[in-house]
Amino acid sequence: MWSIPDVDGTGRLPDGLGHQEFREKVYSLAEGCVMSWSGVREFAAEIGQCFDLLVVDDLGDRLVTLAAVDSGSWGS
């Protein structure tokens, strides 16, 4: 399972939530918004513009992170 603990962007958001509602949901939960890899792919396909995004998966022996910063770069 993947977690989105930080997000700022525009587009279609999960559960039909508005931008501010989704951010509040993400920030109110210690683990952020949790979803499967297919959910992350669907989420990414629906984002129109991404300012900041952090996606994390804790595999026990390693931590996998994907970060988008100000729509300018992707890193892992």
PDB file of N, H, CA, C and O in Angstrom:
ATOM      1  N   MET A   1       0.836  -1.189   0.000  1.00  0.00           N
ATOM      2  CA  MET A   1       0.000   0.000   0.000  1.00  0.00           C
ATOM      3  C   MET A   1       0.878   1.248   0.000  1.00  0.00           C
ATOM      4  O   MET A   1       1.932   1.278   0.635  1.00  0.00           O
ATOM      5  N   TRP A   2       0.445   2.242  -0.696  1.00  0.00           N
ATOM      6  H   TRP A   2      -0.411   2.217  -1.211  1.00  0.00           H
ATOM      7  CA  TRP A   2       1.156   3.503  -0.835  1.00  0.00           C
ATOM      8  C   TRP A   2       0.424   4.580  -0.038  1.00  0.00           C
ATOM      9  O   TRP A   2      -0.785   4.493   0.178  1.00  0.00           O
ATOM     10  N   SER A   3       1.168   5.591   0.394  1.00  0.00           N
ATOM     11  H   SER A   3       2.150   5.661   0.219  1.00  0.00           H
ATOM     12  CA  SER A   3       0.597   6.689   1.163  1.00  0.00           C
ATOM     13  C   SER A   3       0.965   8.011   0.512  1.00  0.00           C
ATOM     14  O   SER A   3       2.091   8.197   0.049  1.00  0.00           O
ATOM     15  N   ILE A   4       0.017   8.915   0.480  1.00  0.00           N
ATOM     16  H   ILE A   4      -0.898   8.764   0.856  1.00  0.00           H
ATOM     17  CA  ILE A   4       0.271  10.287   0.018  1.00  0.00           C
ATOM     18  C   ILE A   4       0.154  11.193   1.246  1.00  0.00           C
ATOM     19  O   ILE A   4      -0.953  11.565   1.634  1.00  0.00           O
ATOM     20  N   PRO A   5       1.304  11.556   1.871  1.00  0.00           N
ATOM     21  CA  PRO A   5       1.263  12.413   3.043  1.00  0.00           C
ATOM     22  C   PRO A   5       1.316  13.902   2.728  1.00  0.00           C
ATOM     23  O   PRO A   5       1.102  14.729   3.614  1.00  0.00           O
ATOM     24  N   ASP A   6       1.605  14.260   1.453  1.00  0.00           N
ATOM     25  H   ASP A   6       1.780  13.589   0.733  1.00  0.00           H
ATOM     26  CA  ASP A   6       1.699  15.673   1.079  1.00  0.00           C
ATOM     27  C   ASP A   6       1.272  15.821  -0.368  1.00  0.00           C
ATOM     28  O   ASP A   6       1.737  15.086  -1.240  1.00  0.00           O
ATOM     29  N   VAL A   7       0.385  16.773  -0.622  1.00  0.00           N
ATOM     30  H   VAL A   7       0.007  17.370   0.085  1.00  0.00           H
ATOM     31  CA  VAL A   7      -0.097  16.972  -1.990  1.00  0.00           C
ATOM     32  C   VAL A   7      -0.565  18.414  -2.168  1.00  0.00           C
ATOM     33  O   VAL A   7      -1.156  19.007  -1.265  1.00  0.00           O
ATOM     34  N   ASP A   8      -0.291  18.961  -3.342  1.00  0.00           N
ATOM     35  H   ASP A   8       0.188  18.479  -4.076  1.00  0.00           H
ATOM     36  CA  ASP A   8      -0.818  20.261  -3.740  1.00  0.00           C
ATOM     37  C   ASP A   8      -0.880  20.260  -5.256  1.00  0.00           C
ATOM     38  O   ASP A   8       0.153  20.176  -5.921  1.00  0.00           O
ATOM     39  N   GLY A   9      -2.063  20.352  -5.801  1.00  0.00           N
ATOM     40  H   GLY A   9      -2.902  20.421  -5.261  1.00  0.00           H
ATOM     41  CA  GLY A   9      -2.220  20.332  -7.242  1.00  0.00           C
ATOM     42  C   GLY A   9      -3.680  20.497  -7.616  1.00  0.00           C
ATOM     43  O   GLY A   9      -4.533  20.724  -6.758  1.00  0.00           O
ATOM     44  N   THR A  10      -3.956  20.382  -8.895  1.00  0.00           N
ATOM     45  H   THR A  10      -3.263  20.198  -9.592  1.00  0.00           H
ATOM     46  CA  THR A  10      -5.324  20.526  -9.388  1.00  0.00           C
ATOM     47  C   THR A  10      -5.662  19.338 -10.274  1.00  0.00           C
ATOM     48  O   THR A  10      -4.774  18.654 -10.783  1.00  0.00           O
ATOM     49  N   GLY A  11      -6.935  19.104 -10.448  1.00  0.00           N
ATOM     50  H   GLY A  11      -7.656  19.659 -10.035  1.00  0.00           H
ATOM     51  CA  GLY A  11      -7.402  18.006 -11.282  1.00  0.00           C
ATOM     52  C   GLY A  11      -8.500  17.250 -10.562  1.00  0.00           C
ATOM     53  O   GLY A  11      -9.004  17.704  -9.535  1.00  0.00           O
ATOM     54  N   ARG A  12      -8.874  16.085 -11.105  1.00  0.00           N
ATOM     55  H   ARG A  12      -8.464  15.717 -11.939  1.00  0.00           H
ATOM     56  CA  ARG A  12      -9.883  15.243 -10.453  1.00  0.00           C
ATOM     57  C   ARG A  12      -9.236  14.543  -9.276  1.00  0.00           C
ATOM     58  O   ARG A  12      -8.207  13.885  -9.425  1.00  0.00           O
ATOM     59  N   LEU A  13      -9.829  14.682  -8.122  1.00  0.00           N
ATOM     60  H   LEU A  13     -10.665  15.218  -8.001  1.00  0.00           H
ATOM     61  CA  LEU A  13      -9.279  14.110  -6.903  1.00  0.00           C
ATOM     62  C   LEU A  13     -10.119  12.926  -6.447  1.00  0.00           C
ATOM     63  O   LEU A  13     -11.305  12.854  -6.769  1.00  0.00           O
ATOM     64  N   PRO A  14      -9.521  11.989  -5.695  1.00  0.00           N
ATOM     65  CA  PRO A  14     -10.259  10.803  -5.247  1.00  0.00           C
ATOM     66  C   PRO A  14     -11.531  11.148  -4.480  1.00  0.00           C
ATOM     67  O   PRO A  14     -11.620  12.188  -3.828  1.00  0.00           O
ATOM     68  N   ASP A  15     -12.497  10.269  -4.572  1.00  0.00           N
ATOM     69  H   ASP A  15     -12.425   9.424  -5.102  1.00  0.00           H
ATOM     70  CA  ASP A  15     -13.763  10.367  -3.845  1.00  0.00           C
ATOM     71  C   ASP A  15     -14.556  11.616  -4.197  1.00  0.00           C
ATOM     72  O   ASP A  15     -15.456  12.002  -3.451  1.00  0.00           O
ATOM     73  N   GLY A  16     -14.238  12.268  -5.337  1.00  0.00           N
ATOM     74  H   GLY A  16     -13.507  11.955  -5.943  1.00  0.00           H
ATOM     75  CA  GLY A  16     -14.957  13.457  -5.757  1.00  0.00           C
ATOM     76  C   GLY A  16     -14.745  14.658  -4.849  1.00  0.00           C
ATOM     77  O   GLY A  16     -15.523  15.611  -4.877  1.00  0.00           O
ATOM     78  N   LEU A  17     -13.684  14.609  -4.041  1.00  0.00           N
ATOM     79  H   LEU A  17     -13.052  13.835  -4.019  1.00  0.00           H
ATOM     80  CA  LEU A  17     -13.418  15.712  -3.118  1.00  0.00           C
ATOM     81  C   LEU A  17     -12.856  16.919  -3.857  1.00  0.00           C
ATOM     82  O   LEU A  17     -12.195  16.781  -4.887  1.00  0.00           O
ATOM     83  N   GLY A  18     -13.127  18.095  -3.321  1.00  0.00           N
ATOM     84  H   GLY A  18     -13.664  18.207  -2.484  1.00  0.00           H
ATOM     85  CA  GLY A  18     -12.532  19.312  -3.832  1.00  0.00           C
ATOM     86  C   GLY A  18     -11.075  19.399  -3.386  1.00  0.00           C
ATOM     87  O   GLY A  18     -10.639  18.641  -2.520  1.00  0.00           O
ATOM     88  N   HIS A  19     -10.333  20.316  -3.976  1.00  0.00           N
ATOM     89  H   HIS A  19     -10.687  20.932  -4.679  1.00  0.00           H
ATOM     90  CA  HIS A  19      -8.907  20.479  -3.679  1.00  0.00           C
ATOM     91  C   HIS A  19      -8.649  20.649  -2.186  1.00  0.00           C
ATOM     92  O   HIS A  19      -7.835  19.925  -1.612  1.00  0.00           O
ATOM     93  N   GLN A  20      -9.327  21.588  -1.560  1.00  0.00           N
ATOM     94  H   GLN A  20      -9.988  22.176  -2.026  1.00  0.00           H
ATOM     95  CA  GLN A  20      -9.092  21.861  -0.137  1.00  0.00           C
ATOM     96  C   GLN A  20      -9.550  20.689   0.742  1.00  0.00           C
ATOM     97  O   GLN A  20      -8.893  20.353   1.728  1.00  0.00           O
ATOM     98  N   GLU A  21     -10.667  20.079   0.383  1.00  0.00           N
ATOM     99  H   GLU A  21     -11.200  20.351  -0.418  1.00  0.00           H
ATOM    100  CA  GLU A  21     -11.165  18.928   1.152  1.00  0.00           C
ATOM    101  C   GLU A  21     -10.167  17.766   1.116  1.00  0.00           C
ATOM    102  O   GLU A  21      -9.912  17.126   2.136  1.00  0.00           O
ATOM    103  N   PHE A  22      -9.608  17.503  -0.067  1.00  0.00           N
ATOM    104  H   PHE A  22      -9.815  18.024  -0.895  1.00  0.00           H
ATOM    105  CA  PHE A  22      -8.653  16.414  -0.192  1.00  0.00           C
ATOM    106  C   PHE A  22      -7.386  16.706   0.614  1.00  0.00           C
ATOM    107  O   PHE A  22      -6.867  15.826   1.301  1.00  0.00           O
ATOM    108  N   ARG A  23      -6.892  17.938   0.531  1.00  0.00           N
ATOM    109  H   ARG A  23      -7.313  18.653  -0.026  1.00  0.00           H
ATOM    110  CA  ARG A  23      -5.692  18.301   1.317  1.00  0.00           C
ATOM    111  C   ARG A  23      -5.965  18.144   2.810  1.00  0.00           C
ATOM    112  O   ARG A  23      -5.116  17.640   3.545  1.00  0.00           O
ATOM    113  N   GLU A  24      -7.134  18.569   3.261  1.00  0.00           N
ATOM    114  H   GLU A  24      -7.824  18.979   2.665  1.00  0.00           H
ATOM    115  CA  GLU A  24      -7.481  18.425   4.681  1.00  0.00           C
ATOM    116  C   GLU A  24      -7.519  16.949   5.081  1.00  0.00           C
ATOM    117  O   GLU A  24      -7.069  16.590   6.169  1.00  0.00           O
ATOM    118  N   LYS A  25      -8.055  16.093   4.205  1.00  0.00           N
ATOM    119  H   LYS A  25      -8.420  16.385   3.321  1.00  0.00           H
ATOM    120  CA  LYS A  25      -8.083  14.658   4.480  1.00  0.00           C
ATOM    121  C   LYS A  25      -6.666  14.116   4.598  1.00  0.00           C
ATOM    122  O   LYS A  25      -6.349  13.394   5.543  1.00  0.00           O
ATOM    123  N   VAL A  26      -5.820  14.461   3.646  1.00  0.00           N
ATOM    124  H   VAL A  26      -6.078  15.048   2.879  1.00  0.00           H
ATOM    125  CA  VAL A  26      -4.432  13.989   3.645  1.00  0.00           C
ATOM    126  C   VAL A  26      -3.715  14.417   4.917  1.00  0.00           C
ATOM    127  O   VAL A  26      -3.045  13.605   5.556  1.00  0.00           O
ATOM    128  N   TYR A  27      -3.850  15.681   5.287  1.00  0.00           N
ATOM    129  H   TYR A  27      -4.394  16.341   4.768  1.00  0.00           H
ATOM    130  CA  TYR A  27      -3.105  16.213   6.437  1.00  0.00           C
ATOM    131  C   TYR A  27      -3.710  15.811   7.787  1.00  0.00           C
ATOM    132  O   TYR A  27      -3.042  15.902   8.817  1.00  0.00           O
ATOM    133  N   SER A  28      -4.957  15.374   7.782  1.00  0.00           N
ATOM    134  H   SER A  28      -5.500  15.300   6.945  1.00  0.00           H
ATOM    135  CA  SER A  28      -5.586  15.001   9.055  1.00  0.00           C
ATOM    136  C   SER A  28      -5.253  13.572   9.490  1.00  0.00           C
ATOM    137  O   SER A  28      -5.447  13.215  10.652  1.00  0.00           O
ATOM    138  N   LEU A  29      -4.762  12.771   8.574  1.00  0.00           N
ATOM    139  H   LEU A  29      -4.605  13.062   7.630  1.00  0.00           H
ATOM    140  CA  LEU A  29      -4.448  11.373   8.872  1.00  0.00           C
ATOM    141  C   LEU A  29      -2.940  11.196   9.004  1.00  0.00           C
ATOM    142  O   LEU A  29      -2.184  11.677   8.160  1.00  0.00           O
ATOM    143  N   ALA A  30      -2.505  10.518  10.042  1.00  0.00           N
ATOM    144  H   ALA A  30      -3.119  10.127  10.727  1.00  0.00           H
ATOM    145  CA  ALA A  30      -1.067  10.313  10.267  1.00  0.00           C
ATOM    146  C   ALA A  30      -0.409   9.636   9.072  1.00  0.00           C
ATOM    147  O   ALA A  30       0.732   9.949   8.731  1.00  0.00           O
ATOM    148  N   GLU A  31      -1.128   8.704   8.431  1.00  0.00           N
ATOM    149  H   GLU A  31      -2.054   8.450   8.708  1.00  0.00           H
ATOM    150  CA  GLU A  31      -0.556   7.983   7.294  1.00  0.00           C
ATOM    151  C   GLU A  31      -0.857   8.643   5.953  1.00  0.00           C
ATOM    152  O   GLU A  31      -0.439   8.135   4.912  1.00  0.00           O
ATOM    153  N   GLY A  32      -1.573   9.764   5.958  1.00  0.00           N
ATOM    154  H   GLY A  32      -1.913  10.176   6.803  1.00  0.00           H
ATOM    155  CA  GLY A  32      -1.955  10.418   4.714  1.00  0.00           C
ATOM    156  C   GLY A  32      -3.056   9.642   4.020  1.00  0.00           C
ATOM    157  O   GLY A  32      -3.773   8.872   4.660  1.00  0.00           O
ATOM    158  N   CYS A  33      -3.195   9.832   2.742  1.00  0.00           N
ATOM    159  H   CYS A  33      -2.613  10.457   2.222  1.00  0.00           H
ATOM    160  CA  CYS A  33      -4.198   9.122   1.945  1.00  0.00           C
ATOM    161  C   CYS A  33      -3.570   7.814   1.454  1.00  0.00           C
ATOM    162  O   CYS A  33      -2.613   7.835   0.680  1.00  0.00           O
ATOM    163  N   VAL A  34      -4.102   6.694   1.899  1.00  0.00           N
ATOM    164  H   VAL A  34      -4.879   6.677   2.528  1.00  0.00           H
ATOM    165  CA  VAL A  34      -3.545   5.384   1.566  1.00  0.00           C
ATOM    166  C   VAL A  34      -4.284   4.808   0.367  1.00  0.00           C
ATOM    167  O   VAL A  34      -5.512   4.858   0.297  1.00  0.00           O
ATOM    168  N   MET A  35      -3.515   4.254  -0.582  1.00  0.00           N
ATOM    169  H   MET A  35      -2.517   4.213  -0.524  1.00  0.00           H
ATOM    170  CA  MET A  35      -4.113   3.630  -1.758  1.00  0.00           C
ATOM    171  C   MET A  35      -3.181   2.578  -2.335  1.00  0.00           C
ATOM    172  O   MET A  35      -1.997   2.533  -2.001  1.00  0.00           O
ATOM    173  N   SER A  36      -3.713   1.748  -3.186  1.00  0.00           N
ATOM    174  H   SER A  36      -4.675   1.785  -3.456  1.00  0.00           H
ATOM    175  CA  SER A  36      -2.932   0.718  -3.872  1.00  0.00           C
ATOM    176  C   SER A  36      -2.102   1.370  -4.974  1.00  0.00           C
ATOM    177  O   SER A  36      -2.290   2.547  -5.280  1.00  0.00           O
ATOM    178  N   TRP A  37      -1.181   0.603  -5.573  1.00  0.00           N
ATOM    179  H   TRP A  37      -1.028  -0.353  -5.325  1.00  0.00           H
ATOM    180  CA  TRP A  37      -0.381   1.131  -6.679  1.00  0.00           C
ATOM    181  C   TRP A  37      -1.288   1.513  -7.850  1.00  0.00           C
ATOM    182  O   TRP A  37      -1.061   2.534  -8.500  1.00  0.00           O
ATOM    183  N   SER A  38      -2.307   0.704  -8.123  1.00  0.00           N
ATOM    184  H   SER A  38      -2.491  -0.126  -7.595  1.00  0.00           H
ATOM    185  CA  SER A  38      -3.227   1.067  -9.213  1.00  0.00           C
ATOM    186  C   SER A  38      -3.975   2.346  -8.865  1.00  0.00           C
ATOM    187  O   SER A  38      -4.287   3.137  -9.756  1.00  0.00           O
ATOM    188  N   GLY A  39      -4.269   2.564  -7.581  1.00  0.00           N
ATOM    189  H   GLY A  39      -4.015   1.922  -6.857  1.00  0.00           H
ATOM    190  CA  GLY A  39      -4.890   3.813  -7.145  1.00  0.00           C
ATOM    191  C   GLY A  39      -3.972   5.003  -7.346  1.00  0.00           C
ATOM    192  O   GLY A  39      -4.423   6.079  -7.738  1.00  0.00           O
ATOM    193  N   VAL A  40      -2.675   4.815  -7.078  1.00  0.00           N
ATOM    194  H   VAL A  40      -2.309   3.941  -6.760  1.00  0.00           H
ATOM    195  CA  VAL A  40      -1.691   5.884  -7.299  1.00  0.00           C
ATOM    196  C   VAL A  40      -1.610   6.218  -8.782  1.00  0.00           C
ATOM    197  O   VAL A  40      -1.551   7.389  -9.156  1.00  0.00           O
ATOM    198  N   ARG A  41      -1.606   5.188  -9.628  1.00  0.00           N
ATOM    199  H   ARG A  41      -1.653   4.236  -9.324  1.00  0.00           H
ATOM    200  CA  ARG A  41      -1.546   5.414 -11.079  1.00  0.00           C
ATOM    201  C   ARG A  41      -2.786   6.169 -11.572  1.00  0.00           C
ATOM    202  O   ARG A  41      -2.681   7.075 -12.399  1.00  0.00           O
ATOM    203  N   GLU A  42      -3.955   5.789 -11.059  1.00  0.00           N
ATOM    204  H   GLU A  42      -4.041   5.053 -10.387  1.00  0.00           H
ATOM    205  CA  GLU A  42      -5.197   6.472 -11.435  1.00  0.00           C
ATOM    206  C   GLU A  42      -5.177   7.918 -10.939  1.00  0.00           C
ATOM    207  O   GLU A  42      -5.562   8.836 -11.663  1.00  0.00           O
ATOM    208  N   PHE A  43      -4.724   8.109  -9.700  1.00  0.00           N
ATOM    209  H   PHE A  43      -4.412   7.363  -9.112  1.00  0.00           H
ATOM    210  CA  PHE A  43      -4.596   9.448  -9.125  1.00  0.00           C
ATOM    211  C   PHE A  43      -3.692  10.318 -10.010  1.00  0.00           C
ATOM    212  O   PHE A  43      -4.042  11.451 -10.340  1.00  0.00           O
ATOM    213  N   ALA A  44      -2.530   9.778 -10.389  1.00  0.00           N
ATOM    214  H   ALA A  44      -2.246   8.857 -10.121  1.00  0.00           H
ATOM    215  CA  ALA A  44      -1.572  10.526 -11.213  1.00  0.00           C
ATOM    216  C   ALA A  44      -2.152  10.877 -12.583  1.00  0.00           C
ATOM    217  O   ALA A  44      -1.886  11.957 -13.113  1.00  0.00           O
ATOM    218  N   ALA A  45      -2.937   9.974 -13.153  1.00  0.00           N
ATOM    219  H   ALA A  45      -3.153   9.098 -12.723  1.00  0.00           H
ATOM    220  CA  ALA A  45      -3.527  10.215 -14.468  1.00  0.00           C
ATOM    221  C   ALA A  45      -4.568  11.330 -14.436  1.00  0.00           C
ATOM    222  O   ALA A  45      -4.808  11.985 -15.450  1.00  0.00           O
ATOM    223  N   GLU A  46      -5.184  11.547 -13.278  1.00  0.00           N
ATOM    224  H   GLU A  46      -4.989  11.015 -12.455  1.00  0.00           H
ATOM    225  CA  GLU A  46      -6.247  12.537 -13.162  1.00  0.00           C
ATOM    226  C   GLU A  46      -5.761  13.912 -12.695  1.00  0.00           C
ATOM    227  O   GLU A  46      -6.521  14.879 -12.739  1.00  0.00           O
ATOM    228  N   ILE A  47      -4.512  14.010 -12.253  1.00  0.00           N
ATOM    229  H   ILE A  47      -3.894  13.224 -12.217  1.00  0.00           H
ATOM    230  CA  ILE A  47      -3.977  15.296 -11.802  1.00  0.00           C
ATOM    231  C   ILE A  47      -3.693  16.167 -13.021  1.00  0.00           C
ATOM    232  O   ILE A  47      -2.949  15.766 -13.916  1.00  0.00           O
ATOM    233  N   GLY A  48      -4.278  17.345 -13.053  1.00  0.00           N
ATOM    234  H   GLY A  48      -4.882  17.671 -12.326  1.00  0.00           H
ATOM    235  CA  GLY A  48      -4.059  18.262 -14.167  1.00  0.00           C
ATOM    236  C   GLY A  48      -2.757  19.020 -14.027  1.00  0.00           C
ATOM    237  O   GLY A  48      -2.016  19.181 -14.997  1.00  0.00           O
ATOM    238  N   GLN A  49      -2.477  19.484 -12.827  1.00  0.00           N
ATOM    239  H   GLN A  49      -3.078  19.353 -12.039  1.00  0.00           H
ATOM    240  CA  GLN A  49      -1.245  20.217 -12.549  1.00  0.00           C
ATOM    241  C   GLN A  49      -0.804  19.863 -11.130  1.00  0.00           C
ATOM    242  O   GLN A  49      -1.597  19.913 -10.189  1.00  0.00           O
ATOM    243  N   CYS A  50       0.452  19.511 -10.994  1.00  0.00           N
ATOM    244  H   CYS A  50       1.096  19.470 -11.758  1.00  0.00           H
ATOM    245  CA  CYS A  50       0.979  19.106  -9.689  1.00  0.00           C
ATOM    246  C   CYS A  50       2.031  20.115  -9.242  1.00  0.00           C
ATOM    247  O   CYS A  50       3.021  20.346  -9.937  1.00  0.00           O
ATOM    248  N   PHE A  51       1.804  20.713  -8.072  1.00  0.00           N
ATOM    249  H   PHE A  51       1.000  20.525  -7.508  1.00  0.00           H
ATOM    250  CA  PHE A  51       2.776  21.654  -7.521  1.00  0.00           C
ATOM    251  C   PHE A  51       3.746  20.923  -6.592  1.00  0.00           C
ATOM    252  O   PHE A  51       4.961  21.084  -6.708  1.00  0.00           O
ATOM    253  N   ASP A  52       3.218  20.136  -5.688  1.00  0.00           N
ATOM    254  H   ASP A  52       2.231  20.005  -5.593  1.00  0.00           H
ATOM    255  CA  ASP A  52       4.024  19.331  -4.770  1.00  0.00           C
ATOM    256  C   ASP A  52       3.285  18.041  -4.477  1.00  0.00           C
ATOM    257  O   ASP A  52       2.070  18.040  -4.278  1.00  0.00           O
ATOM    258  N   LEU A  53       4.028  16.937  -4.452  1.00  0.00           N
ATOM    259  H   LEU A  53       5.015  16.938  -4.614  1.00  0.00           H
ATOM    260  CA  LEU A  53       3.430  15.644  -4.171  1.00  0.00           C
ATOM    261  C   LEU A  53       4.488  14.727  -3.585  1.00  0.00           C
ATOM    262  O   LEU A  53       5.614  14.669  -4.079  1.00  0.00           O
ATOM    263  N   LEU A  54       4.128  14.019  -2.540  1.00  0.00           N
ATOM    264  H   LEU A  54       3.213  14.067  -2.138  1.00  0.00           H
ATOM    265  CA  LEU A  54       4.996  13.006  -1.953  1.00  0.00           C
ATOM    266  C   LEU A  54       4.189  11.719  -1.841  1.00  0.00           C
ATOM    267  O   LEU A  54       3.103  11.706  -1.261  1.00  0.00           O
ATOM    268  N   VAL A  55       4.729  10.634  -2.404  1.00  0.00           N
ATOM    269  H   VAL A  55       5.611  10.645  -2.875  1.00  0.00           H
ATOM    270  CA  VAL A  55       4.107   9.313  -2.350  1.00  0.00           C
ATOM    271  C   VAL A  55       5.124   8.375  -1.714  1.00  0.00           C
ATOM    272  O   VAL A  55       6.283   8.343  -2.128  1.00  0.00           O
ATOM    273  N   VAL A  56       4.697   7.609  -0.706  1.00  0.00           N
ATOM    274  H   VAL A  56       3.755   7.635  -0.369  1.00  0.00           H
ATOM    275  CA  VAL A  56       5.621   6.785   0.076  1.00  0.00           C
ATOM    276  C   VAL A  56       5.084   5.362   0.203  1.00  0.00           C
ATOM    277  O   VAL A  56       3.884   5.144   0.367  1.00  0.00           O
ATOM    278  N   ASP A  57       6.008   4.394   0.123  1.00  0.00           N
ATOM    279  H   ASP A  57       6.983   4.571  -0.009  1.00  0.00           H
ATOM    280  CA  ASP A  57       5.677   3.004   0.411  1.00  0.00           C
ATOM    281  C   ASP A  57       6.753   2.441   1.331  1.00  0.00           C
ATOM    282  O   ASP A  57       7.932   2.430   0.978  1.00  0.00           O
ATOM    283  N   ASP A  58       6.353   1.978   2.500  1.00  0.00           N
ATOM    284  H   ASP A  58       5.395   1.986   2.787  1.00  0.00           H
ATOM    285  CA  ASP A  58       7.273   1.388   3.469  1.00  0.00           C
ATOM    286  C   ASP A  58       7.272  -0.122   3.258  1.00  0.00           C
ATOM    287  O   ASP A  58       6.312  -0.805   3.615  1.00  0.00           O
ATOM    288  N   LEU A  59       8.343  -0.636   2.680  1.00  0.00           N
ATOM    289  H   LEU A  59       9.123  -0.081   2.390  1.00  0.00           H
ATOM    290  CA  LEU A  59       8.441  -2.060   2.390  1.00  0.00           C
ATOM    291  C   LEU A  59       9.135  -2.827   3.509  1.00  0.00           C
ATOM    292  O   LEU A  59       9.532  -3.976   3.314  1.00  0.00           O
ATOM    293  N   GLY A  60       9.284  -2.217   4.663  1.00  0.00           N
ATOM    294  H   GLY A  60       8.962  -1.284   4.822  1.00  0.00           H
ATOM    295  CA  GLY A  60       9.909  -2.874   5.801  1.00  0.00           C
ATOM    296  C   GLY A  60      11.415  -2.697   5.806  1.00  0.00           C
ATOM    297  O   GLY A  60      11.964  -2.036   6.687  1.00  0.00           O
ATOM    298  N   ASP A  61      12.084  -3.287   4.823  1.00  0.00           N
ATOM    299  H   ASP A  61      11.638  -3.825   4.107  1.00  0.00           H
ATOM    300  CA  ASP A  61      13.540  -3.167   4.771  1.00  0.00           C
ATOM    301  C   ASP A  61      14.006  -1.977   3.938  1.00  0.00           C
ATOM    302  O   ASP A  61      15.202  -1.696   3.868  1.00  0.00           O
ATOM    303  N   ARG A  62      13.064  -1.281   3.309  1.00  0.00           N
ATOM    304  H   ARG A  62      12.092  -1.510   3.366  1.00  0.00           H
ATOM    305  CA  ARG A  62      13.422  -0.075   2.544  1.00  0.00           C
ATOM    306  C   ARG A  62      12.183   0.809   2.399  1.00  0.00           C
ATOM    307  O   ARG A  62      11.048   0.335   2.436  1.00  0.00           O
ATOM    308  N   LEU A  63      12.432   2.074   2.239  1.00  0.00           N
ATOM    309  H   LEU A  63      13.354   2.459   2.209  1.00  0.00           H
ATOM    310  CA  LEU A  63      11.370   3.066   2.069  1.00  0.00           C
ATOM    311  C   LEU A  63      11.456   3.590   0.643  1.00  0.00           C
ATOM    312  O   LEU A  63      12.508   4.069   0.221  1.00  0.00           O
ATOM    313  N   VAL A  64      10.367   3.506  -0.095  1.00  0.00           N
ATOM    314  H   VAL A  64       9.512   3.117   0.249  1.00  0.00           H
ATOM    315  CA  VAL A  64      10.325   3.990  -1.468  1.00  0.00           C
ATOM    316  C   VAL A  64       9.552   5.299  -1.476  1.00  0.00           C
ATOM    317  O   VAL A  64       8.431   5.362  -0.972  1.00  0.00           O
ATOM    318  N   THR A  65      10.143   6.343  -2.044  1.00  0.00           N
ATOM    319  H   THR A  65      11.054   6.292  -2.454  1.00  0.00           H
ATOM    320  CA  THR A  65       9.458   7.635  -2.135  1.00  0.00           C
ATOM    321  C   THR A  65       9.485   8.141  -3.571  1.00  0.00           C
ATOM    322  O   THR A  65      10.465   7.966  -4.295  1.00  0.00           O
ATOM    323  N   LEU A  66       8.402   8.762  -3.957  1.00  0.00           N
ATOM    324  H   LEU A  66       7.606   8.904  -3.369  1.00  0.00           H
ATOM    325  CA  LEU A  66       8.292   9.467  -5.228  1.00  0.00           C
ATOM    326  C   LEU A  66       7.910  10.897  -4.886  1.00  0.00           C
ATOM    327  O   LEU A  66       6.979  11.128  -4.116  1.00  0.00           O
ATOM    328  N   ALA A  67       8.622  11.850  -5.454  1.00  0.00           N
ATOM    329  H   ALA A  67       9.379  11.662  -6.080  1.00  0.00           H
ATOM    330  CA  ALA A  67       8.333  13.249  -5.134  1.00  0.00           C
ATOM    331  C   ALA A  67       8.246  14.075  -6.419  1.00  0.00           C
ATOM    332  O   ALA A  67       9.077  13.948  -7.318  1.00  0.00           O
ATOM    333  N   ALA A  68       7.226  14.916  -6.481  1.00  0.00           N
ATOM    334  H   ALA A  68       6.551  15.020  -5.751  1.00  0.00           H
ATOM    335  CA  ALA A  68       7.092  15.899  -7.547  1.00  0.00           C
ATOM    336  C   ALA A  68       7.164  17.265  -6.853  1.00  0.00           C
ATOM    337  O   ALA A  68       6.437  17.520  -5.893  1.00  0.00           O
ATOM    338  N   VAL A  69       8.032  18.121  -7.340  1.00  0.00           N
ATOM    339  H   VAL A  69       8.622  17.913  -8.120  1.00  0.00           H
ATOM    340  CA  VAL A  69       8.230  19.416  -6.690  1.00  0.00           C
ATOM    341  C   VAL A  69       7.966  20.533  -7.691  1.00  0.00           C
ATOM    342  O   VAL A  69       8.671  20.665  -8.692  1.00  0.00           O
ATOM    343  N   ASP A  70       6.944  21.333  -7.411  1.00  0.00           N
ATOM    344  H   ASP A  70       6.371  21.226  -6.599  1.00  0.00           H
ATOM    345  CA  ASP A  70       6.620  22.504  -8.223  1.00  0.00           C
ATOM    346  C   ASP A  70       6.501  22.201  -9.706  1.00  0.00           C
ATOM    347  O   ASP A  70       6.915  23.003 -10.543  1.00  0.00           O
ATOM    348  N   SER A  71       5.943  21.056 -10.031  1.00  0.00           N
ATOM    349  H   SER A  71       5.608  20.404  -9.351  1.00  0.00           H
ATOM    350  CA  SER A  71       5.737  20.612 -11.412  1.00  0.00           C
ATOM    351  C   SER A  71       7.016  20.603 -12.240  1.00  0.00           C
ATOM    352  O   SER A  71       6.961  20.490 -13.465  1.00  0.00           O
ATOM    353  N   GLY A  72       8.170  20.723 -11.582  1.00  0.00           N
ATOM    354  H   GLY A  72       8.215  20.815 -10.587  1.00  0.00           H
ATOM    355  CA  GLY A  72       9.412  20.835 -12.329  1.00  0.00           C
ATOM    356  C   GLY A  72      10.238  19.571 -12.393  1.00  0.00           C
ATOM    357  O   GLY A  72      11.049  19.419 -13.306  1.00  0.00           O
ATOM    358  N   SER A  73      10.058  18.647 -11.441  1.00  0.00           N
ATOM    359  H   SER A  73       9.399  18.771 -10.699  1.00  0.00           H
ATOM    360  CA  SER A  73      10.902  17.459 -11.462  1.00  0.00           C
ATOM    361  C   SER A  73      10.224  16.310 -10.729  1.00  0.00           C
ATOM    362  O   SER A  73       9.367  16.509  -9.868  1.00  0.00           O
ATOM    363  N   TRP A  74      10.631  15.116 -11.095  1.00  0.00           N
ATOM    364  H   TRP A  74      11.327  14.954 -11.794  1.00  0.00           H
ATOM    365  CA  TRP A  74      10.205  13.899 -10.395  1.00  0.00           C
ATOM    366  C   TRP A  74      11.453  13.252  -9.864  1.00  0.00           C
ATOM    367  O   TRP A  74      12.471  13.190 -10.554  1.00  0.00           O
ATOM    368  N   GLY A  75      11.384  12.769  -8.647  1.00  0.00           N
ATOM    369  H   GLY A  75      10.557  12.819  -8.087  1.00  0.00           H
ATOM    370  CA  GLY A  75      12.553  12.091  -8.069  1.00  0.00           C
ATOM    371  C   GLY A  75      12.122  10.891  -7.282  1.00  0.00           C
ATOM    372  O   GLY A  75      10.949  10.750  -6.935  1.00  0.00           O
ATOM    373  N   SER A  76      13.064  10.025  -6.999  1.00  0.00           N
ATOM    374  H   SER A  76      14.016  10.139  -7.281  1.00  0.00           H
ATOM    375  CA  SER A  76      12.751   8.843  -6.181  1.00  0.00           C
ATOM    376  C   SER A  76      13.961   8.496  -5.333  1.00  0.00           C
ATOM    377  O   SER A  76      13.922   7.534  -4.566  1.00  0.00           O
TER     378      SER A  76
END
